[in-house]
Amino acid sequence: MSVSVTIIGPCSCSTTPSVLIQTDRHRYLINAGDGLQRCCNEYKVRLSKLDRLLFTGLTAETLGGLCGLLLTVGDAVSTRDPKIHIYGPKMMSNFIISLRHFFRRPNMALIINEIEEPSRSLSEDDSSLDIVPLIVYYDPELPLEVHRSAKRPRVEANSDPMVYPVDVQNLPKKFAQITINSTQKQDQEPLSDCKQLKRYTCSYLIRAKACRGKFLPKKAIELGVTPGPDFGKLTRGIPVTNNKGV
């Protein structure tokens, strides 16, 4: 198991740094602010194998470089049909659909996951990392003291995510293959107030999964373990007794 973490870009008033996490199975990128690709070209960081994009909010600081990044990834993997999973707060799909007027990658599949409670791991198929989203909700019209004490109404734990298709009649045929995972009902209209975009913020709890250690036969023999079935037990994590009864 190997995991590498790279911080890309400076923190300024117009953008936030991005975090690139690479494992044996996936490539995760947290936020894609403006100037991301320039920093990657300067420091020779390759993003062509990205397949997981995680966003903490729907602001220019976190999404300013997303469109250009998707175009670059789509062009870099011309030998195969790219599939990218995008995770973000509520209304993430509304932002992606707004790119339809100038985004043309019909072979690219974008799976948009709007994160709402109850949260679950986003990396169940990754043996290296466990990524759990944490949702923060606030109302910008209320004072800060209210947010510290108020609790957001929780979604029922048994509400399964629904997959509802985008209205393809309103999308260009050469846009992209879009799938949206959300708990929002199909008959609900999307929020049109732009102030709603900043009411949902995501944080991500990222932890390395426990991995089995490497078995050292020479060390086991030095400790008095007899080669044979006892070696197999130690490999499986089962304790054994050596020839001295220890």
N, C-alpha and C positions, 0 to 999 in steps of 0.2 A: 504494500500500500504506500503510495506517495502522494503528497499534497503540497502544492506550492501556491503562495499568495504574493500578488504583485499590486502595489498601489500605483495608480496611473494618474498623473496630472496634479497640479497644485490646487489649493483651496483659495478661491477668490470670491469677490462679490457677485460674480456672474456665473460661476460654475462650481461644482463640487468634485472632489477626486472620485475616480472609479476604482473598484476593487476587482481584480481578476483572480479567480481561484481555479486551479487546474488539478484534476484528479486523473486516475487511470481511465475513467469512464466518461466524464463530462468536463466541459469548460463553462464556468459560471462567470458572469459579469454583473456587478452591482452598480447600477446607474450608468448613464451614458451622456454626460454633459457636453456642451459645445467645446470643441478643440480636442476631443478624445483621440481621434485618428491622427491628428498632428503629433500629439505626444507619443502615440504608438510608433509612428514612423521615425520619430527622432530617436527613440530608445530601442527600436527594433523589436517591438512586442507584436507578435502575430495574433490576430483575432479571427483568422479564417475558419477555425474549427469551433467557433462558439456555437453552443446549442441551448444555453440557458441564460436568459436575461432577467434580472431581478431589479425592481425599482422601488425606492422608498417613498416616492410621492409623484404627483403629476404637476411638476413645475418645470420652468425652463432650465433651472440648474441641474435637474436630473434627466431631462428628456431632450435637451437641445441638440445632441448629436445622434439621436436614435435613428432618424431616417437615413442619414448618410452611412451609418454603420450597417443597417440592413441592406442597403444597396451594395456596399463593399463585400459583405459576406455572401450575398447572392451571386455576385460576379466571381468571387474567388473559388466557389465550389461548383463550377460549371459542369464538372464531370458527373455530378450527382444532384438529386433534387434535395435542397437543404430543408431541414425541419427545425424550427426554433420555437422553444417554449418561452413565453413571456409571462412573468408574474408581476403583479402590481396591485395597488388599491382599487377600490370601486371606481368605475368609469374608465378603467384602462382601455377597454375595448373602444370607447368613444374616441379616444386620442388616436388609436391605430387606424380606425376607419377614416379619420380626417386626413390621412396621408394618401387617400385613393386618387386624388387629382394629379399627383406627380410620381407615384410609386408604381412601377411596372415590373413585377417579377412573378409571372403566372406560375412558375414551377416551384416557387418557395411556399412552404406551408408554415403558417403562423398560428400557433396554439396559444390563445390568450387566456390566462387564468386570473380572474379577479378574486383577490384574497379577501374573504370575509370570515367571521367567526362561524363555527368553531374551526380553529386552525389545525392543520395536520402537516406532517413532514413533506417537504417538496423534493426530497432526494431519497425516496424509498428504494430505488433501484441502484443507488450508489453505495458501494461497500466502504467508502472512505469517509463520507461526510453525512451529517444529519443536519438539515436546514429546516428550522421551524419559524414561520412568520409570526410576528407579534403586531397586532393592530392597535393603532392609537387614533381615537376619534375626538374631535373637538368642534365647537361652534365658534367661529371668529367673532360673532356678535355678542358673546358673553365674556365677562371679565375672567382673568386668569384664575382667580380664586375659586370660581365655580367649577372649572375643569378639573382642579385638583381633588375636589370632593365628589363630583358627579360621576355616575357610571352610565355607560352606554348600554341601552337594551340589548341583551344577548340574543343571538339566533338560536333556535332550537337545535340541540345536538344531533337530532335524527334527521335534519334537513339535508338530503343528499344533493350534491351539485348537479345542476341541470345543464345540458348542452343545447343551446338554441342557435339555429343557423342565422347568418347575416342575410338580410334581404338582398339577394343577388341582383334584383332588378335595378337597384340604386347604386350598384358598384360596377366599375369598368371590368370587362372580361379579362383584361390583362393585369389586374391589380395583384392579387395573391390568393392562395387557398387559406381561408379564414375559418377557424373554429374557436368558439367562445365558451369557456367554462365559468359558470356563475350561478349563484343561488337566486338571482333575480328571476322573477316570473316572466313568462313569455308575453303576457298581456300587459305588463307594466311598461310605461313609457320612460325612456332615459331622462335623467335630470338635465334641464337646459340651463340652469343658473350656473354661471362660471364660478361663483363663490363656493359651490359644492365641491370643486376639485380639490381644495385644500383642507377639506374636513376629514380626509382619510389619509393616514400616514402609516407606512409599514416599516418595521424594523425586523431584522432577521437574526435569530439565534443560531449560530453555526458552531457545531462541535464535531470533533473527529471521533469516529466510531472506534470502539475497542477492537483491537486486532490480536490474533493469536501470535505468541512469541515464537522464535525460531528454536527448534530442538537441537541441542549440542551433544552429540553422542560421546565425544571424548570427555566432556565434563561429567556426563552421567557415569561413565566407567570409573572416573577418578573418585566419585562419591560412592562407589560400591554397587552400582546397579548392574545386574547381569544382562547382557544383550539377549534379545529374544522378545517374548511377550511383554516384558516390562517396558521395553522401549516403545512398543505400540501404545501402551497405556499412557505413558508420559506424553506422547505425541498428541493423544486425545484429551490431555488435561486431567487424567486420572492419577491420583497419588499412589505411589508404590513404596514397598519396604525393601531396603537393601539387605545384603548378606550379614550385616551387623545388627539387624533389627531396628534400624533407624528409618 
